Amino acid sequence: MTETAPSRPAPIPSTTPWLSPAATTYTLFCPPLDSSPHIARDFVTSVLRALGLDALVDAAALCTSELVTNACVHAKGGGSVLWLAVEAWRVRVIVYDGDENPPVIRELTPGGWEEGGRGLYLVDALTEGHWGTAAALPNGGGLVHPDGKAVWFDLAAPRVSTVSSV
């Protein structure tokens, strides 16, 4: 008997605004180099730690690394741009590249997990399905560079405890 992973529907492009006006954003250009996923991971880690969002660091760093790796491997060209947006209720990471083809969660083979192909499964699991694609780059409510795609994920911001000491 052959085992395959359960089929998951492809992510649906976001129908909500990219970012609220209250979002604080951080931007990084990722050239098409082998070192870009590592640099992007360190960038996201540094910003989140500086903001005291340590609880999100591991998931955000891994998901960021996966999206930037996909951009470097599959979207040949001039690199990618990463936005890290921090809002009171979420952290959103957007990776834009010039390739119009959306990412695809690959079927697992009967032999199990190969060297590659696990990245989007990890992103899906760590974000509880809160990720997707869009066919253009966001820009202050409008869209620019319609010849590429953006892949994004959200992580819920930790709730601040309101317990007071007596």
C-alpha positions as CSV (number, residue, x, y, z in Angstrom):
1,M,0.0,0.0,0.0
2,T,1.4,3.4,-0.9
3,E,1.1,6.3,1.5
4,T,0.9,9.9,0.4
5,A,0.4,13.1,2.4
6,P,-3.1,14.3,2.7
7,S,-4.0,16.8,-0.1
8,R,-4.2,20.4,1.0
9,P,-5.8,23.1,-1.1
10,A,-3.5,25.7,-2.5
11,P,-3.3,28.8,-0.5
12,I,-5.9,31.4,-1.4
13,P,-4.6,34.9,-2.2
14,S,-5.3,37.4,0.6
15,T,-8.5,39.3,0.2
16,T,-7.6,41.6,3.2
17,P,-5.4,44.7,2.9
18,W,-1.7,43.9,3.0
19,L,-1.0,45.9,6.1
20,S,-2.8,48.3,8.3
21,P,-1.5,51.9,8.5
22,A,-0.5,51.1,12.1
23,A,2.0,48.4,11.0
24,T,5.7,49.0,11.6
25,T,7.6,47.6,8.7
26,Y,11.2,46.5,8.1
27,T,12.5,45.8,4.7
28,L,15.4,43.7,3.4
29,F,16.6,43.1,-0.2
30,C,17.7,39.5,-0.7
31,P,20.0,39.0,-3.6
32,P,20.0,35.6,-5.4
33,L,22.8,34.2,-3.3
34,D,23.1,31.0,-1.2
35,S,23.5,33.2,1.9
36,S,20.3,35.1,1.5
37,P,18.0,32.7,3.4
38,H,20.4,32.8,6.4
39,I,20.7,36.6,6.3
40,A,16.9,36.9,6.1
41,R,16.4,34.5,9.0
42,D,18.9,36.5,11.1
43,F,17.2,39.8,10.1
44,V,13.8,38.6,11.2
45,T,15.2,37.1,14.4
46,S,17.0,40.3,15.3
47,V,14.0,42.5,14.8
48,L,11.6,40.3,16.7
49,R,14.0,39.9,19.6
50,A,14.6,43.7,19.7
51,L,10.8,44.1,20.0
52,G,10.4,41.5,22.7
53,L,8.6,39.1,20.5
54,D,10.9,36.2,21.4
55,A,8.0,33.7,21.4
56,L,7.6,34.1,17.6
57,V,11.3,34.0,16.7
58,D,11.6,30.2,16.0
59,A,8.5,29.9,13.8
60,A,9.1,33.3,12.0
61,A,12.8,32.5,11.3
62,L,12.1,29.0,9.9
63,C,9.1,30.2,7.7
64,T,11.1,33.2,6.5
65,S,14.0,30.9,5.6
66,E,11.7,28.6,3.6
67,L,10.1,31.5,1.6
68,V,13.4,33.2,0.8
69,T,15.0,29.8,-0.1
70,N,12.0,29.2,-2.5
71,A,12.6,32.6,-4.1
72,C,16.3,31.9,-4.5
73,V,15.8,28.4,-6.0
74,H,12.7,28.7,-8.1
75,A,12.4,32.4,-9.0
76,K,15.5,33.0,-11.1
77,G,16.4,36.6,-11.5
78,G,17.1,39.7,-9.5
79,G,16.5,38.3,-6.0
80,S,13.6,39.0,-3.7
81,V,12.4,41.7,-1.2
82,L,11.3,40.8,2.3
83,W,8.9,42.9,4.4
84,L,8.5,42.2,8.1
85,A,5.4,44.0,9.4
86,V,4.6,44.1,13.1
87,E,1.2,45.0,14.3
88,A,-0.4,44.7,17.7
89,W,-2.2,41.5,16.7
90,R,0.1,39.9,14.2
91,V,3.5,39.6,12.6
92,R,3.4,39.3,8.8
93,V,6.3,38.4,6.6
94,I,6.0,39.0,2.8
95,V,8.6,37.8,0.3
96,Y,8.2,39.2,-3.2
97,D,10.1,37.9,-6.3
98,G,9.8,38.5,-10.0
99,D,8.4,35.0,-10.9
100,E,4.7,34.9,-11.5
101,N,4.4,31.2,-10.8
102,P,2.9,30.6,-7.3
103,P,4.5,28.1,-5.0
104,V,3.0,24.6,-4.9
105,I,2.9,22.1,-2.0
106,R,4.4,19.0,-3.6
107,E,3.0,15.6,-3.2
108,L,5.0,13.3,-1.0
109,T,6.4,10.2,-2.6
110,P,5.8,6.7,-1.2
111,G,9.4,6.8,0.2
112,G,8.6,9.7,2.5
113,W,10.3,13.0,2.9
114,E,13.0,13.8,0.3
115,E,15.8,16.4,0.7
116,G,13.5,19.1,-0.6
117,G,9.8,19.8,-0.8
118,R,9.0,20.1,2.9
119,G,9.2,23.9,3.2
120,L,5.6,24.8,2.5
121,Y,4.4,21.9,4.7
122,L,6.4,23.5,7.5
123,V,5.1,27.0,6.7
124,D,1.5,25.7,6.7
125,A,1.9,23.9,10.0
126,L,3.7,26.7,11.8
127,T,1.3,29.4,10.7
128,E,-1.8,27.2,11.2
129,G,-2.6,27.8,7.5
130,H,-2.3,31.5,7.7
131,W,-0.2,32.1,4.6
132,G,-0.9,32.7,0.9
133,T,0.1,34.3,-2.3
134,A,-0.8,37.4,-4.3
135,A,0.0,38.2,-7.9
136,A,1.6,41.6,-7.2
137,L,3.7,43.6,-4.8
138,P,2.0,45.7,-2.2
139,N,2.7,49.5,-2.1
140,G,0.7,51.7,0.3
141,G,-2.7,50.3,-0.6
142,G,-1.9,50.0,-4.3
143,L,-0.1,47.3,-6.3
144,V,3.1,47.7,-8.2
145,H,5.3,45.2,-10.2
146,P,2.4,43.1,-11.4
147,D,4.8,40.7,-13.1
148,G,5.8,38.8,-9.9
149,K,4.3,37.3,-6.8
150,A,4.3,37.8,-3.1
151,V,4.2,34.9,-0.7
152,W,3.2,35.8,2.9
153,F,2.6,34.3,6.3
154,D,1.1,35.6,9.5
155,L,1.9,34.7,13.1
156,A,-0.4,35.8,15.9
157,A,1.3,38.2,18.2
158,P,1.4,37.0,21.8
159,R,-1.2,38.5,24.1
160,V,0.1,40.8,26.7
161,S,-0.8,39.7,30.2
162,T,-2.9,42.3,32.1
163,V,-2.5,40.6,35.4
164,S,-1.5,43.1,38.1
165,S,0.5,42.3,41.2
166,V,-1.0,43.1,44.6
